[in-house]
Amino acid sequence: MSAVIKNRVIGVDVGVTRTTIAVVDQRGNILGTDSFLTIDYPDVNSFIERLSERIVMSAEANGGFEMIRSVGISAPSANYVSGCIENASNMPWKGIIPLTAMLRDRIGLAVALGNDAHITALGEHVYGAAHGMQNFIVVSLGHGGLGSCVFSNGIPYLGTNGFAGEMGHCCVEDGGRQCTCGRQGCLEAYASDRGILQTTRELLSESSEPSLLRELDNLTIADIAHCCEQGDALALEVFRRTGEVLGLGLANVASVLDPEAIILTGELTEVCQWLLDPTKDSFNRNVFRNIKDKVKLVVSELKNSERDVLGAAALAWTVKEYSLFK
């Protein structure tokens, strides 16, 4: 009797709010998806139990569990080298979480874990704007913060301990805003959803200029974008200031690494029509002159809902096959 050829993997995107599971075939087709709220499971053991159940259910609904080769996971503060989530500031579980081992022992399949920015970059490299590139940077501007991953000579550069590419925690203002990592002045404290909201509050307090923003309670990024659509000067200034800082941070990294491109991804790219131009202006003013106009600054065209599960699936194909059921 011939062995079953396992031609599918599971891609998992563990987000701050929601966890998404996808069954993906060898061609990158998403055969089925499922999701549940991460925030409903403040205990990591309960989370792993729920994740395991949903993985098996998804597999059985899309060809059978016996067809699944391996599992790839994207998560904030995940370390590919150790297989752990390490000291995540935005997740409900604190300390060191050996997620890879916990899930592998429960479902009996090979599991690979990557930082969410690392996985986003894999998705772009295999299926998106970075396809065919060897040296590039992917920057994820999301509701959880600012993540980044560097690809060098066609492979992700993860560093000695697996933490390379933490661009969001590079300092852009000495003694600046408090960051969730415990330091001050990090880029993430300015160029993230909470950073943009803080910039908005600062602008409203330091100016008496009339603005539609003053009429809104519980401001969101979508609210600010809507005010920009109405031509609100203060709302437009929010994104100009954000782009100024983001462009400086991107220019510093590009000057060191000389990439082919910097690819912007994540939920905040939905407001790029107001953010991108000031970011490019700041980038061009601050980047090393010998690479000015040579580094592409582009926005991903992949769907945010699909990129990270596809990247996690791509990671799953790279891990050595393992099964308790052989």
Salt bridges, closest charged atoms under 4 A:
ASP34 OD2 - ARG54 NH1 3.16
GLU53 OE1 - ARG50 NH1 3.36
ASP105 OD1 - ARG104 NE 3.81
GLU124 OE2 - ARG307 NE 2.73
GLU188 OE1 - HIS169 NE2 3.69
GLU188 OE2 - ARG194 NH2 2.38
ASP193 OD2 - HIS143 ND1 3.45
GLU202 OE1 - ARG177 NH2 2.92
GLU206 OE2 - ARG241 NH2 2.81
GLU229 OE1 - HIS226 ND1 3.55
GLU237 OE1 - ARG240 NE 2.84
GLU237 OE2 - ARG241 NE 3.12
GLU244 OE1 - ARG240 NH1 3.87
GLU244 OE2 - ARG285 NH2 2.26
